[in-house]
């Protein structure tokens, strides 16, 4: 097999054969990632700029710890940490994770933010979850929230750049990641939850590093946006040796949030 699957076929099934994960959804086998990002017209660019301005100044760059409820968890969100209540991608992905059977699995959440995805994995009965983030405030928030929700025996927070803090050997059954959805130089630490650097520089190594740390029958679930450079992500995924399946999509007014399931070739 060369590259990713070169056909598109919609099927509905339960995944049991490899790794025992259990999810029922409309899943498409796709070539590349099966689609291109949505063209950015003038109105779309204006709306995106307005949303970023609001998000950065009133949410990401706030100066105080905020308490919230999201995904069925009570969460504390430190300054500079992606807020799961204001940005619906977190709860959308957490809901998807809740439909996985992670019993006895070793799970890694990359770019954990508040830790909501790691907590969702623990609630789905994962045996051990590592919640990793380059932002030290995020790692602290994830640790706080694991304790507050009674999951600290199974959720451990670490501070590191992508997977660099972890040994490059097969460690995990499942890896989760919701990386920044937009290219562009981040202004500061707070903006790294939104912008991933020019040409997605800050997350370009994600797929290669994940491939090294997945067990042979492991899976990587990654959430992207219709605004993401899907052609670039498709190439990175292909080069890292993954096949991609469209596992879930949630559409909102200005974009679609898309979860891909990646399996090693």
C-alpha positions as CSV (number, residue, x, y, z in Angstrom):
1,X,0.0,0.0,0.0
2,X,1.3,3.4,-0.9
3,X,0.1,6.6,0.8
4,X,-3.3,6.6,2.4
5,X,-6.3,4.7,1.1
6,X,-7.2,5.9,-2.4
7,X,-10.9,5.4,-2.2
8,X,-13.9,6.8,-0.4
9,X,-16.5,4.5,1.1
10,X,-18.9,5.2,3.9
11,X,-19.6,2.4,6.3
12,X,-21.1,2.0,9.7
13,X,-19.5,-0.6,12.0
14,X,-18.1,-1.4,15.4
15,X,-14.3,-1.5,15.8
16,X,-13.2,-4.6,17.7
17,X,-10.7,-6.3,15.5
18,X,-7.6,-4.3,16.5
19,X,-7.2,-3.1,20.0
20,X,-10.8,-3.7,21.1
21,X,-12.0,-0.1,20.7
22,X,-15.7,0.2,20.5
23,X,-17.3,3.0,18.6
24,X,-20.3,3.2,16.2
25,X,-20.4,6.1,13.8
26,X,-20.4,6.9,10.1
27,X,-16.8,6.4,9.2
28,X,-15.3,7.0,5.7
29,X,-12.2,5.5,4.3
30,X,-10.4,8.4,2.8
31,X,-7.7,9.3,0.4
32,X,-5.3,11.8,2.0
33,X,-7.7,13.4,4.4
34,X,-10.5,13.2,1.8
35,X,-11.1,16.9,1.6
36,X,-9.6,20.3,1.5
37,X,-9.9,23.1,4.0
38,X,-12.7,25.6,3.4
39,X,-11.6,28.6,1.2
40,X,-11.2,31.8,3.2
41,X,-13.3,34.5,1.6
42,X,-13.3,38.1,2.9
43,X,-16.2,37.6,5.2
44,X,-14.8,34.3,6.6
45,X,-11.4,36.0,7.2
46,X,-13.1,38.9,9.0
47,X,-15.2,36.5,11.2
48,X,-12.1,34.4,12.0
49,X,-10.1,37.5,12.9
50,X,-12.9,38.9,15.1
51,X,-13.2,35.5,16.9
52,X,-9.5,35.3,17.5
53,X,-9.3,38.9,18.8
54,X,-12.2,38.2,21.2
55,X,-10.7,34.8,22.2
56,X,-7.2,36.1,22.8
57,X,-8.0,39.2,24.8
58,X,-10.9,38.0,26.8
59,X,-10.3,34.3,27.2
60,X,-6.7,33.1,26.4
61,X,-4.9,36.1,27.8
62,X,-6.9,36.4,31.0
63,X,-5.1,36.9,34.3
64,X,-7.0,34.8,36.7
65,X,-8.0,31.2,37.3
66,X,-11.5,30.4,36.3
67,X,-13.8,27.6,37.4
68,X,-16.2,26.0,34.9
69,X,-18.0,22.8,34.1
70,X,-17.5,21.1,30.8
71,X,-17.9,17.6,29.5
72,X,-19.4,16.6,32.9
73,X,-16.3,17.7,34.8
74,X,-15.6,20.5,37.2
75,X,-12.5,22.3,35.9
76,X,-10.1,25.0,37.0
77,X,-8.6,26.8,34.0
78,X,-5.4,28.8,34.6
79,X,-4.4,31.9,32.6
80,X,-3.1,31.1,29.1
81,X,-4.8,27.7,29.1
82,X,-7.4,26.9,26.3
83,X,-10.8,27.2,27.9
84,X,-13.1,24.2,27.3
85,X,-16.3,26.0,27.9
86,X,-15.7,28.9,25.5
87,X,-14.3,26.7,22.7
88,X,-16.7,23.8,21.9
89,X,-14.0,21.6,20.2
90,X,-13.0,20.4,23.7
91,X,-16.4,19.1,24.7
92,X,-17.1,17.8,21.2
93,X,-13.9,15.7,21.3
94,X,-14.6,14.6,24.9
95,X,-18.0,13.4,23.9
96,X,-16.4,11.3,21.1
97,X,-13.9,9.8,23.5
98,X,-16.7,8.9,25.8
99,X,-18.0,6.5,23.1
100,X,-14.7,4.6,23.0
101,X,-14.1,1.5,25.1
102,X,-10.7,2.2,26.6
103,X,-10.8,-0.5,29.3
104,X,-7.2,-1.4,30.3
105,X,-5.7,0.9,27.7
106,X,-2.6,3.1,28.1
107,X,-3.6,6.6,26.7
108,X,-1.7,9.7,26.0
109,X,-3.3,13.2,25.5
110,X,-1.1,15.6,23.6
111,X,-1.8,19.3,24.1
112,X,-4.0,18.5,27.0
113,X,-4.9,22.1,28.0
114,X,-7.3,21.8,31.0
115,X,-7.0,18.0,30.8
116,X,-10.6,17.5,29.7
117,X,-9.7,14.9,27.1
118,X,-7.5,13.0,29.5
119,X,-10.3,13.0,32.1
120,X,-12.7,11.7,29.4
121,X,-10.3,8.9,28.6
122,X,-10.1,7.9,32.3
123,X,-13.9,8.0,32.6
124,X,-14.0,5.7,29.6
125,X,-12.0,3.3,31.8
126,X,-8.5,3.7,30.5
127,X,-6.0,2.1,32.9
128,X,-3.4,5.0,32.7
129,X,-3.6,8.4,31.0
130,X,-0.7,10.8,30.5
131,X,-1.8,14.4,29.9
132,X,1.0,16.4,28.2
133,X,1.3,20.0,27.3
134,X,4.1,22.5,26.4
135,X,2.3,25.1,28.5
136,X,3.3,24.6,32.2
137,X,0.0,26.3,33.3
138,X,-1.9,23.6,31.3
139,X,0.0,20.8,32.9
140,X,-0.8,22.3,36.3
141,X,-4.5,22.7,35.4
142,X,-4.7,19.1,34.2
143,X,-3.1,17.8,37.4
144,X,-5.5,20.0,39.5
145,X,-8.5,18.8,37.6
146,X,-7.6,15.1,37.8
147,X,-7.5,15.5,41.6
148,X,-10.7,17.5,41.7
149,X,-12.6,14.9,39.7
150,X,-11.1,11.9,41.7
151,X,-9.1,10.6,38.7
152,X,-5.6,11.5,39.8
153,X,-4.6,7.8,40.4
154,X,-5.0,7.2,36.7
155,X,-4.2,10.6,35.2
156,X,-0.7,12.0,35.3
157,X,0.2,15.5,33.9
158,X,3.6,16.2,32.4
159,X,5.0,19.4,30.8
160,X,6.8,18.8,27.5
161,X,6.9,19.7,23.8
162,X,4.6,17.2,22.0
163,X,6.0,13.7,22.8
164,X,9.6,14.7,23.4
165,X,9.4,14.0,27.1
166,X,8.5,10.4,26.5
167,X,10.8,7.6,25.4
168,X,10.5,6.7,21.6
169,X,9.2,3.2,22.1
170,X,5.8,1.6,21.9
171,X,4.0,2.7,25.1
172,X,0.5,3.6,24.2
173,X,-2.6,1.9,22.9
174,X,-4.3,5.2,22.1
175,X,-3.0,8.8,21.6
176,X,-5.4,11.8,21.5
177,X,-4.6,15.2,20.2
178,X,-6.5,18.4,19.4
179,X,-3.7,20.6,18.1
180,X,-4.0,24.3,17.3
181,X,-6.2,24.6,14.3
182,X,-4.6,27.6,12.6
183,X,-1.2,28.4,11.1
184,X,0.6,31.7,12.0
185,X,3.2,32.9,14.5
186,X,1.7,32.8,18.0
187,X,2.0,36.1,19.9
188,X,2.9,34.4,23.2
189,X,2.2,31.4,25.3
190,X,-1.5,32.1,25.5
191,X,-1.8,32.3,21.7
192,X,-0.2,28.8,21.2
193,X,-3.6,27.2,21.8
194,X,-4.8,29.0,18.6
195,X,-1.8,29.3,16.3
196,X,0.7,26.5,15.5
197,X,3.4,28.6,13.9
198,X,4.0,29.2,10.2
199,X,3.1,26.1,8.2
200,X,2.1,24.4,11.5
201,X,5.7,24.3,12.6
202,X,5.0,23.7,16.2
203,X,2.9,20.5,15.6
204,X,4.6,19.2,12.4
205,X,6.4,16.4,14.3
206,X,3.3,15.2,16.1
207,X,2.5,12.3,13.7
208,X,6.0,11.0,13.4
209,X,6.6,11.1,17.2
210,X,3.2,9.5,17.8
211,X,4.0,6.7,15.3
212,X,7.1,5.8,17.3
213,X,5.2,5.6,20.6
214,X,2.1,3.7,19.5
215,X,1.8,0.0,20.1
216,X,1.5,-2.1,16.9
217,X,-2.4,-2.1,17.1
218,X,-2.6,1.4,18.5
219,X,-4.6,4.3,17.3
220,X,-4.2,8.0,17.1
221,X,-7.3,10.2,17.2
222,X,-6.7,13.8,16.1
223,X,-9.2,16.6,15.8
224,X,-8.7,19.2,13.1
225,X,-10.9,22.0,11.6
226,X,-12.2,22.6,8.1
227,X,-10.0,25.8,8.5
228,X,-6.9,23.7,9.0
229,X,-4.5,23.1,6.1
230,X,-5.8,19.6,5.5
231,X,-3.5,19.0,2.5
232,X,-0.5,19.6,4.7
233,X,-1.8,17.5,7.5
234,X,-2.6,14.7,5.0
235,X,1.0,14.7,3.8
236,X,2.4,14.7,7.4
237,X,0.1,11.8,8.3
238,X,1.1,9.9,5.1
239,X,4.8,10.4,5.7
240,X,4.5,9.2,9.3
241,X,3.1,5.9,8.1
242,X,-0.6,6.2,9.0
243,X,-3.8,5.4,7.3
244,X,-6.7,7.8,8.1
245,X,-10.4,7.2,8.6
246,X,-12.9,10.0,9.1
247,X,-14.4,9.0,12.5
248,X,-16.6,12.0,13.4
249,X,-17.6,15.5,12.2
250,X,-19.5,18.3,14.0
251,X,-20.5,21.3,11.9
252,X,-21.0,24.8,13.3
253,X,-21.7,28.1,11.6
254,X,-18.2,28.9,10.4
255,X,-16.4,25.6,10.4
256,X,-16.5,21.9,10.9
257,X,-14.7,20.0,13.7
258,X,-13.3,16.7,12.3
259,X,-11.9,13.7,14.2
260,X,-9.7,11.4,12.2
261,X,-8.7,7.9,13.4
262,X,-5.1,7.1,12.3
263,X,-3.8,3.6,12.3
264,X,-0.2,2.5,11.4
265,X,0.2,1.0,8.0
